[in-house]
């Protein structure tokens, strides 16, 4: 395998790992996210139990830390020459996604048992938009790398 092929293979592995990590974390955090989303929709945020608040906050913070690790790995990887522009766009989208995850975690105050609804909703929108941009770049990368 040539150096160029090794670089391409390594890069594809890192991008695939980022995608898998993101999907796994999204699945793991979905229950907490849905609980908060439903509580906001039904105006029952105050009814969330204390242990649930602590668990949600712990899970969200751990998720953000894992997203940030994945982001750092993506920042550190060297893409093949033909993927450099797409890497820049993917990195920008994933950075925005991770920032949205952090903003969502910050919107949850486990000590006061409150959710900053406008911040939570804005973070949700930020994640959705960044996710769309990421999907677009990953699709383009798949074409370029194949």
N, C-alpha and C positions, 0 to 999 in steps of 0.2 A: 504494500500500500504506500503510495507516495505521500509526501508531507502535506500536499494540498488536500488529498483525500482524508488523511488523518485529521486535519484541521476541520474539514467539513463534517466529518463523523463526530468529532468531539463537540463541535458547535451544535449540531443537531441534537446530540444527547443532552446538552445543557438546556436547550430550549424545551425539549420534551420533558425534562425533569421539572422545569419551572411550571409547565402546563399541568403535569401530574400533581405537583405540590399544591398548586392553586385549586385544582379540582377537589383534591382530598380535603384541604382546609375548608373550602366552601361547604362541602358535605358535612364536615364535623361541626361547623359553626351554624349550620342552617337551623337546627332546632332552637338555639338561643335567639337567633335572628327572628324566626317566625313567632316565638313567644312574645318578644318585644313588639314586633309589628302588629300582632293580634291585640296586645294590650293597648297599644296606641289607638288602633281602630275602634276598640270597644270601650275606650276610656277607663281601663282597669289597671293602669300602670301601678297605682297605689296598692293593688291587691297581690302583686308579685311577692312571694315569700322572701324573707331575708336571706336564707341559704341559696335561693335561686339568684338573687342579685349578686352575691359573692361569686357564685359559680359562673354566671354570665360574664362578669367583669374579668375573672381569671381566664376564662376561655378566650374571650376577645383579645385580651392583652397577649396571651400566648400565641394566638393566631397571628396577630400583627407582628410579633417578633419572628415568627416563622416566615411570614411573607417578606419581611425585611431581609432575612438571610437569603431567601431565594432571589430577591432583587440584587443583593450584593454579588451573588454568583453570576447572575446575568450581566451585571456591570463589568465583571472581571474577565469574562470570556472574550476571546478574540474571534470575530467572525471571519469567514472567508471573504475575500475582496468583493465578490459579487453580491454579498449580503450586507455590506457595511451600512448602506442607507436604510435598509429595512431594520437592521439592528438598532439604529438610532431611533427610528419610529417606534419599534417594539419597546425599547427601553423607556421612552417617554410615556407610552401608554401604561406600562407596568408600574412605573414610578407613580403615575397619577392614581392607578388602582390601589396601590399600597397606601398612598396618602388618604384615599377615601376610606380604606379599612381602618386606618388610625383615627380618622375623624369620627367614624361610627363608634369606635371603642370609647373615644373621648366624650361622646354624647351621652354615654351611660354613666350615671353617677351612683355607684353601689352604696356609698355611705348615706346619701340623702334619699335613696330609693326614687330617683327621678331619671327621666330621659329628656334631653333637650330635643324636642320633636323636630324643630326646624333644622337643627344641625344633623340629626339622624337622617331625615329625609334628603337633605342636600348631599350627605355622604353616600346614601343609597343611589342617588342619581349620578354622582361622580363615578361610583363603581360601575354602574351600568354602562355609562358612556365610555369609560376606559376599557371595559371588557369588550365592547364592540370594536374599539380601535385595536385591541390586542388580537382579537380573532381575525380581523382583516389582515394584520401584519403576519400572523402565523400562517394564514392561508397563502399569502404572497411568498413567504419564506419557503413553504412546502414546494411551491412551483419552482423557485429559484434553485433550491438545493437538490431537486430530484434529477 
